[in-house]
Amino acid sequence: MQKEKTVYIRNEYGLHARPAAQLARKAADYNSEISLVMGDVKADARSVLEILSLAAVQGKSITIRAEGPDVDSAIEMVENFFSNSNGDY
């Protein structure tokens, strides 16, 4: 089963290297395939370089896509990563 959720970049510096690395580490804990999609660019959430390739700046929306056995908790983790950080990650 595949699910999607849209989130917004809150950090004034965008999705830069440190939070990209934090997100990639967290995504590696899930069995589901987790992707971040912004426009025409799709990034594997386990890859810091792919996350950085999104060039996600403050205010932009990112669609989280997950498919696999723990899809609900995977989506929730990424959503919480962006929502509950107060922009700091």
C-alpha positions as a Python dict, from the first residue, in 0.01 Angstrom:
ca = {
    (1, 'M'): (0, 0, 0),
    (2, 'Q'): (124, 350, -83),
    (3, 'K'): (39, 667, 109),
    (4, 'E'): (123, 1035, 67),
    (5, 'K'): (126, 1344, 283),
    (6, 'T'): (233, 1701, 205),
    (7, 'V'): (445, 1902, 448),
    (8, 'Y'): (610, 2244, 436),
    (9, 'I'): (968, 2349, 501),
    (10, 'R'): (967, 2571, 810),
    (11, 'N'): (1338, 2623, 874),
    (12, 'E'): (1467, 2960, 751),
    (13, 'Y'): (1773, 2784, 604),
    (14, 'G'): (1566, 2520, 424),
    (15, 'L'): (1641, 2151, 428),
    (16, 'H'): (2019, 2173, 461),
    (17, 'A'): (2288, 1911, 533),
    (18, 'R'): (2239, 1854, 907),
    (19, 'P'): (1863, 1792, 897),
    (20, 'A'): (1901, 1592, 575),
    (21, 'A'): (2143, 1360, 758),
    (22, 'Q'): (1909, 1336, 1057),
    (23, 'L'): (1615, 1247, 835),
    (24, 'A'): (1815, 988, 638),
    (25, 'R'): (1920, 817, 964),
    (26, 'K'): (1560, 805, 1087),
    (27, 'A'): (1429, 680, 750),
    (28, 'A'): (1676, 390, 761),
    (29, 'D'): (1487, 251, 1062),
    (30, 'Y'): (1179, 173, 848),
    (31, 'N'): (1108, -117, 615),
    (32, 'S'): (894, 97, 386),
    (33, 'E'): (1040, 281, 90),
    (34, 'I'): (1016, 651, 176),
    (35, 'S'): (1048, 921, -89),
    (36, 'L'): (1035, 1298, -77),
    (37, 'V'): (897, 1467, -387),
    (38, 'M'): (926, 1834, -472),
    (39, 'G'): (816, 1933, -820),
    (40, 'D'): (977, 1696, -1069),
    (41, 'V'): (1250, 1584, -829),
    (42, 'K'): (1213, 1266, -624),
    (43, 'A'): (1455, 1176, -344),
    (44, 'D'): (1507, 857, -147),
    (45, 'A'): (1466, 962, 218),
    (46, 'R'): (1758, 734, 313),
    (47, 'S'): (2001, 930, 95),
    (48, 'V'): (2143, 1257, 223),
    (49, 'L'): (2262, 1355, -125),
    (50, 'E'): (1922, 1287, -281),
    (51, 'I'): (1747, 1486, -7),
    (52, 'L'): (1985, 1777, -69),
    (53, 'S'): (1914, 1754, -444),
    (54, 'L'): (1563, 1879, -368),
    (55, 'A'): (1711, 2221, -283),
    (56, 'A'): (1413, 2269, -50),
    (57, 'V'): (1391, 2624, 83),
    (58, 'Q'): (1166, 2768, 352),
    (59, 'G'): (798, 2774, 256),
    (60, 'K'): (821, 2507, -15),
    (61, 'S'): (601, 2200, 4),
    (62, 'I'): (733, 1846, -7),
    (63, 'T'): (521, 1538, -66),
    (64, 'I'): (613, 1238, 146),
    (65, 'R'): (545, 906, -27),
    (66, 'A'): (583, 575, 145),
    (67, 'E'): (512, 219, 41),
    (68, 'G'): (565, -92, 247),
    (69, 'P'): (476, -278, 565),
    (70, 'D'): (515, 14, 808),
    (71, 'V'): (385, 288, 579),
    (72, 'D'): (172, 462, 842),
    (73, 'S'): (450, 497, 1096),
    (74, 'A'): (699, 597, 823),
    (75, 'I'): (474, 880, 701),
    (76, 'E'): (410, 987, 1060),
    (77, 'M'): (781, 999, 1139),
    (78, 'V'): (863, 1223, 841),
    (79, 'E'): (560, 1443, 903),
    (80, 'N'): (663, 1485, 1269),
    (81, 'F'): (1020, 1556, 1162),
    (82, 'F'): (899, 1859, 966),
    (83, 'S'): (600, 1963, 1184),
    (84, 'N'): (724, 1933, 1539),
    (85, 'S'): (1064, 2087, 1488),
    (86, 'N'): (954, 2452, 1511),
    (87, 'G'): (1174, 2505, 1209),
    (88, 'D'): (1487, 2381, 1382),
    (89, 'Y'): (1478, 2012, 1288),
}
